[in-house]
Amino acid sequence: MSTNAHSPIGVFDSGIGGLTVVRALMERLPYENIVYFGDTARVPYGVKSVETIAHFTTQIAQFLLEKDVKLLVIACNTMAAVAAQVVKDLSPVPVLDVIDAGAASARGGKKIGVIGTPTTINSNAYARAIHDYAPDSRIHSQACPLFVPLVEEGWLDNEVTRLTAQDYMKPLLAEHIDTLVLGCTHYPLLKPLLREVVGDGVALVDSAEAMAEQVAAVLAEKSLANPGPAQPRYDFYVTDVPLRFQTIGERFLGRTLNNVHLVKW
C-alpha cells in the first residue's frame, strides 16, 4: 500500500446518507480526492444483527483500503456504533467515525439532546462517546424513525415534517437542552427546519461538519493534506443503483453526481 498526500480519502456508509459528509469534506478540503462507498443494495443496516453489520463494514473497509486511501471515514452512525473498533483494528491508515466527531463537537454542552435512528439511539454509542468528552453533561436521547424517509422523499420544509419534528423535539425541549446533536447523516438536510423548531438558544451539532474538521486536523497533523491546486477526483461506488439514487444523491451532495460505479460482490 502506497499512501501519500495525493491518495484519496475513503468515505463509506450503508447507503447515501454519508454524502452529507462528502459534501462537508468537499467544502472544507477542496483539493482532496474522495472515494465514496454506499452499500445501497443492503441498506438499511439498522434492522440487521451486530454480526452482519460488522461483516459488511469489514468488507467495505477492505475494498476502500485496496484503493490506497490515506484515511477512512465511517460516515454511517449505525456502522460506527457497532463496528468502528473492528475497522480500526484492521486498518493501516487512520479511521475516523461520525459518532466520535459529533461527540467531540458537543463537549461544550451541559444538557445535550441526541437524535438518531432507533438503532443508533438504542446502541447508546453517542451517550458513551459524549460522556468521554464531557463527563458532567446530562444526555437526553430521542429516536426519530420518520426523519430518514421524509428526507429521502425530499420533504425538507414540509408541514408533515415540521409537525413530526415538533413532536420528536417536545421531550428534549422539556429538558431545556442547550445542544442538539444531529446523530444521523440524513439530518443535516433538516437543519433549517430543526433550527426553527428548537429556537436559537440551542446549539446544533452537525456531525458531517464536525467530521470534516476532524479530517482536516488529522491530515495536517500527519502531513497528508493534498497541497492542490489540481482538480480533485470524486468516485462513488454503490452496490445497487435504485431509480431514485441520482435524485436523492444530488440533493445530499448539493451538486451533480458523476463517476458512479456499480460493485457486484
KOLTOR-659689 format. One line per field, with one value per residue (C-alpha): residue number from 0; residue in three letters; z, x, y. Coordinates in steps of 0.05 Angstrom, whole numbers. Each point is the difference from the previous one (the first is absolute). Example, Ala and Ser with C-alpha at 12.3 -4.5 7.8 and 13.67 -1.06 7.14 Angstrom:
BEGIN
seq	(0, 1)
type	(ALA, SER)
w	(156, -13)
u	(246, 27)
v	(-90, 69)
END
This chain:
BEGIN
seq	(0, 1, 2, 3, 4, 5, 6, 7, 8, 9, 10, 11, 12, 13, 14, 15, 16, 17, 18, 19, 20, 21, 22, 23, 24, 25, 26, 27, 28, 29, 30, 31, 32, 33, 34, 35, 36, 37, 38, 39, 40, 41, 42, 43, 44, 45, 46, 47, 48, 49, 50, 51, 52, 53, 54, 55, 56, 57, 58, 59, 60, 61, 62, 63, 64, 65, 66, 67, 68, 69, 70, 71, 72, 73, 74, 75, 76, 77, 78, 79, 80, 81, 82, 83, 84, 85, 86, 87, 88, 89, 90, 91, 92, 93, 94, 95, 96, 97, 98, 99, 100, 101, 102, 103, 104, 105, 106, 107, 108, 109, 110, 111, 112, 113, 114, 115, 116, 117, 118, 119, 120, 121, 122, 123, 124, 125, 126, 127, 128, 129, 130, 131, 132, 133, 134, 135, 136, 137, 138, 139, 140, 141, 142, 143, 144, 145, 146, 147, 148, 149, 150, 151, 152, 153, 154, 155, 156, 157, 158, 159, 160, 161, 162, 163, 164, 165, 166, 167, 168, 169, 170, 171, 172, 173, 174, 175, 176, 177, 178, 179, 180, 181, 182, 183, 184, 185, 186, 187, 188, 189, 190, 191, 192, 193, 194, 195, 196, 197, 198, 199, 200, 201, 202, 203, 204, 205, 206, 207, 208, 209, 210, 211, 212, 213, 214, 215, 216, 217, 218, 219, 220, 221, 222, 223, 224, 225, 226, 227, 228, 229, 230, 231, 232, 233, 234, 235, 236, 237, 238, 239, 240, 241, 242, 243, 244, 245, 246, 247, 248, 249, 250, 251, 252, 253, 254, 255, 256, 257, 258, 259, 260, 261, 262, 263, 264)
type	(MET, SER, THR, ASN, ALA, HIS, SER, PRO, ILE, GLY, VAL, PHE, ASP, SER, GLY, ILE, GLY, GLY, LEU, THR, VAL, VAL, ARG, ALA, LEU, MET, GLU, ARG, LEU, PRO, TYR, GLU, ASN, ILE, VAL, TYR, PHE, GLY, ASP, THR, ALA, ARG, VAL, PRO, TYR, GLY, VAL, LYS, SER, VAL, GLU, THR, ILE, ALA, HIS, PHE, THR, THR, GLN, ILE, ALA, GLN, PHE, LEU, LEU, GLU, LYS, ASP, VAL, LYS, LEU, LEU, VAL, ILE, ALA, CYS, ASN, THR, MET, ALA, ALA, VAL, ALA, ALA, GLN, VAL, VAL, LYS, ASP, LEU, SER, PRO, VAL, PRO, VAL, LEU, ASP, VAL, ILE, ASP, ALA, GLY, ALA, ALA, SER, ALA, ARG, GLY, GLY, LYS, LYS, ILE, GLY, VAL, ILE, GLY, THR, PRO, THR, THR, ILE, ASN, SER, ASN, ALA, TYR, ALA, ARG, ALA, ILE, HIS, ASP, TYR, ALA, PRO, ASP, SER, ARG, ILE, HIS, SER, GLN, ALA, CYS, PRO, LEU, PHE, VAL, PRO, LEU, VAL, GLU, GLU, GLY, TRP, LEU, ASP, ASN, GLU, VAL, THR, ARG, LEU, THR, ALA, GLN, ASP, TYR, MET, LYS, PRO, LEU, LEU, ALA, GLU, HIS, ILE, ASP, THR, LEU, VAL, LEU, GLY, CYS, THR, HIS, TYR, PRO, LEU, LEU, LYS, PRO, LEU, LEU, ARG, GLU, VAL, VAL, GLY, ASP, GLY, VAL, ALA, LEU, VAL, ASP, SER, ALA, GLU, ALA, MET, ALA, GLU, GLN, VAL, ALA, ALA, VAL, LEU, ALA, GLU, LYS, SER, LEU, ALA, ASN, PRO, GLY, PRO, ALA, GLN, PRO, ARG, TYR, ASP, PHE, TYR, VAL, THR, ASP, VAL, PRO, LEU, ARG, PHE, GLN, THR, ILE, GLY, GLU, ARG, PHE, LEU, GLY, ARG, THR, LEU, ASN, ASN, VAL, HIS, LEU, VAL, LYS, TRP)
w	(0, -20, 30, -8, 1, -69, 23, 8, 64, 5, 26, 10, 21, -2, -55, -22, 65, 4, -60, 50, 29, -71, -12, 64, -19, -71, 31, 55, -40, -73, -26, 29, -44, 30, -11, 28, 10, 13, 12, -35, -12, 73, 33, 52, 49, 61, 0, -8, 54, 29, -32, -69, 6, 22, -58, -53, 31, -3, -72, -21, 40, -35, -68, 13, 28, -66, -33, 40, 42, 50, 51, 12, 22, 27, -21, 25, 72, 3, -26, 47, 60, -14, -38, 7, 42, -50, -56, 43, 15, -73, -30, -11, -11, 50, 10, 20, 14, 3, 71, 29, -42, 22, 73, -1, -29, 53, 59, 17, 16, 70, -20, -66, -44, -49, -58, -44, -29, 50, -9, 13, 61, 28, -7, 49, -39, -2, 75, 15, -48, 26, 72, -18, -23, 49, 62, 36, -56, 2, -63, -25, -60, -49, -57, -62, -47, -48, -17, -49, -45, 2, -21, -56, -24, -5, 52, 32, 13, 0, 51, 14, 15, 43, 42, 6, 23, 51, 29, 4, 30, 54, 53, -14, 5, 65, 27, -20, -44, -20, -55, -52, -34, -69, 7, -70, -66, -30, 52, -24, -56, 54, 35, -21, 23, 65, 14, -4, 45, 55, -3, -1, 71, -17, -33, -58, -10, -72, 2, -74, 11, 64, -40, -54, 55, 31, -68, -14, 68, -9, -71, 24, 60, -44, -57, -47, -25, -76, -17, -63, -40, -49, -13, 50, -23, 32, -10, 26, 8, 13, 5, -35, -39, 21, -43, 47, 16, -46, 24, 74, -7, -34, 54, 54, -38, -23, -69, -59, 16, -51, -2, 31, -4, 14, 44, -3, 59)
u	(0, 29, -39, 24, -30, -31, -35, -75, -41, -46, -70, -53, -72, -56, -34, 0, -5, 76, -1, -14, 69, 30, -32, 30, 68, -4, -15, 53, 55, -10, 64, -11, -17, -58, -23, -70, -32, -75, -28, -66, -18, 1, -26, -31, 52, -41, -42, 59, 38, 65, 38, -28, 14, 72, 9, -26, 40, 65, -13, -10, 61, 44, -28, 19, 69, 14, -12, 61, -39, 40, -56, -67, -63, -58, -57, -56, -22, -25, 67, 38, -42, 11, 65, 47, 49, 0, 21, 53, 30, 8, 19, 72, -25, -37, -74, -49, -74, -60, -20, 67, 2, -71, 15, 64, -38, -54, 49, -18, -72, -29, -67, 9, -54, 18, -46, 12, -30, -27, 62, 48, -38, -9, 74, 14, 64, -11, -14, 64, 42, -27, 13, 73, 6, -48, -9, -42, -52, -70, -21, -71, -9, -58, -10, -30, -18, -42, 55, 39, -60, -23, 69, 5, -68, 27, -49, 51, -47, -67, -56, 1, 75, -9, -55, 42, 60, -41, -25, 69, 31, -53, 32, 70, -24, -36, 69, 26, 56, 54, 31, -31, 43, -25, 18, -16, 31, -69, -16, 45, -51, -52, 44, -40, -65, 30, 29, -71, -29, 53, 14, 64, 19, 20, 67, -8, 57, 5, 43, 16, 32, 33, 29, 29, 36, 28, 24, 34, 35, 25, 26, 37, 29, 25, 23, -48, -41, -2, 36, -43, -17, -17, -73, -20, -29, -64, -21, -63, -7, -68, -27, -65, -26, -72, -44, 1, 75, 21, -55, 10, 76, 4, -45, 47, 63, -25, 30, -1, 17, 51, 47, -49, 26, -40, 34, -24, 25)
v	(0, 67, 57, 72, 70, -12, -65, 6, 3, -61, 14, -54, -8, -51, 40, 73, 38, 4, 47, 57, -17, 0, 68, 29, -29, 31, 68, -4, -35, 20, -33, -69, -60, -41, -71, -13, -68, -7, -69, 17, -73, -20, 64, 8, -26, 21, -64, -48, -38, 26, -58, 16, 74, -14, -49, 50, 57, -40, -19, 73, 24, -51, 21, 72, -18, -34, 68, 26, 49, 41, 4, -35, 36, -41, 46, -45, 5, -72, -27, 46, -21, -74, -9, 60, -41, -57, 48, 33, -68, -19, 68, 22, 72, 45, -14, 55, -9, 46, -18, 20, 64, 20, -16, 41, 60, -5, 4, 72, -19, -12, -29, -36, -28, -55, -19, -61, -63, -51, -44, 56, 25, -71, -14, 57, 14, 76, 4, -39, 41, 66, -22, -12, 72, 33, -44, 52, 9, -28, -37, -8, -45, -3, -49, 33, -58, 42, 50, -45, -16, 73, 25, -52, 22, 71, 27, 46, 59, -34, 7, -75, 3, 62, -33, -64, 41, 38, -65, -31, 62, 9, -45, 29, 72, -19, -17, 69, -27, 50, -44, -46, -53, -20, -73, -23, 20, 15, 52, 58, 10, 15, 52, 62, -32, -27, 69, 29, -54, 2, 75, 40, -17, -72, -14, -49, -50, -24, -62, 7, 68, -25, -58, 46, 40, -64, -25, 67, -3, -72, 13, 62, -36, -58, 45, -36, 59, 5, 65, 11, 39, -57, -16, -55, -66, -27, -72, -32, -75, -30, -72, 17, 60, 9, 44, 60, -5, 57, 47, -13, -3, 68, 30, -26, 21, 68, -13, -48, -72, -25, -60, -50, -71, -63, -52, -72, -40)
END
